[in-house]
């Protein structure tokens, strides 16, 4: 039964979500031009297949050979100036701004003899350039250097025609996959840089969309040992279809595709398809989710935690009495920050 507190929290969530008035319903597109540079594309014949069938075959091939799909060549042009790390993404897109990766660097003071540890922070969808910086600064004060990554099509990397990171998640099916692949590879490139700087252990903190990116990066990179999934969920398609903040995308998607078919079209970027592999890697994981979340519906988050228990993951789960948007509000942002910092401090 819904409580008075629950009704109040959901009303607050809706109010925060509705503040954004620049959401655009864009045309549905399969976006097959985005698949040409995928490593697996050469093995999947295009002839004789409609766009949906072809994309489904590409997903199956990419999922079967995901190490190849998420493979990359380490960038050779890392440059750190005024605590801003820049390098050229190993994934090329038609947008020069997006091809230049930016990551804000918050170095911790090194103590003689202490183990050097670092965390990469992957923000939420449509995060501004300053959001999550307070978390990064807090980790640095605790002795954990932090690298706050600007994700594809966000802040510094946003093409000039956009007001939101619409090319990261959209009704263009293949472009959404490509943006996810790029985020995973950019994250792993940051691991390369950190290890080259002498850091001995690396963790990840992903929030919302960044949580999905973090999971995919970690499952394909054994060097990432500790993970915080701040908002966790299951299939990429289900979140977009049901989430409050992505209803403008659903309006376009449902003109051309059903939810079941969309799951197949986005299987290569959906964490549940890798959870058995992740369980075998014995990483330490913190799953944080919100009881009144209407963007990552709470039943999906609870399914993640149930699966983690079933597979025996070395993990901890925290359910907070708020929603997706309200997690960024007082007092919940401080409670969330405490759990994140405490977990990383203990395990890195």
Secondary structure as GFF3:
##gff-version 3
##sequence-region A 1 348
A	DSSP	alpha_helix	4	17	.	.	.	ID=ss1
A	DSSP	three_ten_helix	32	35	.	.	.	ID=ss2
A	DSSP	three_ten_helix	41	43	.	.	.	ID=ss3
A	DSSP	alpha_helix	51	64	.	.	.	ID=ss4
A	DSSP	alpha_helix	66	69	.	.	.	ID=ss5
A	DSSP	beta_strand	79	81	.	.	.	ID=ss6
A	DSSP	beta_strand	84	88	.	.	.	ID=ss7
A	DSSP	alpha_helix	96	99	.	.	.	ID=ss8
A	DSSP	beta_strand	100	106	.	.	.	ID=ss9
A	DSSP	beta_strand	117	122	.	.	.	ID=ss10
A	DSSP	alpha_helix	133	141	.	.	.	ID=ss11
A	DSSP	beta_strand	145	149	.	.	.	ID=ss12
A	DSSP	three_ten_helix	155	157	.	.	.	ID=ss13
A	DSSP	alpha_helix	173	196	.	.	.	ID=ss14
A	DSSP	beta_strand	201	207	.	.	.	ID=ss15
A	DSSP	alpha_helix	209	219	.	.	.	ID=ss16
A	DSSP	beta_strand	224	230	.	.	.	ID=ss17
A	DSSP	alpha_helix	236	242	.	.	.	ID=ss18
A	DSSP	three_ten_helix	244	246	.	.	.	ID=ss19
A	DSSP	alpha_helix	247	253	.	.	.	ID=ss20
A	DSSP	alpha_helix	259	265	.	.	.	ID=ss21
A	DSSP	three_ten_helix	267	269	.	.	.	ID=ss22
A	DSSP	three_ten_helix	271	274	.	.	.	ID=ss23
A	DSSP	alpha_helix	275	279	.	.	.	ID=ss24
A	DSSP	beta_strand	284	290	.	.	.	ID=ss25
A	DSSP	alpha_helix	298	311	.	.	.	ID=ss26
A	DSSP	beta_strand	314	320	.	.	.	ID=ss27
A	DSSP	three_ten_helix	326	328	.	.	.	ID=ss28
A	DSSP	alpha_helix	332	347	.	.	.	ID=ss29
###
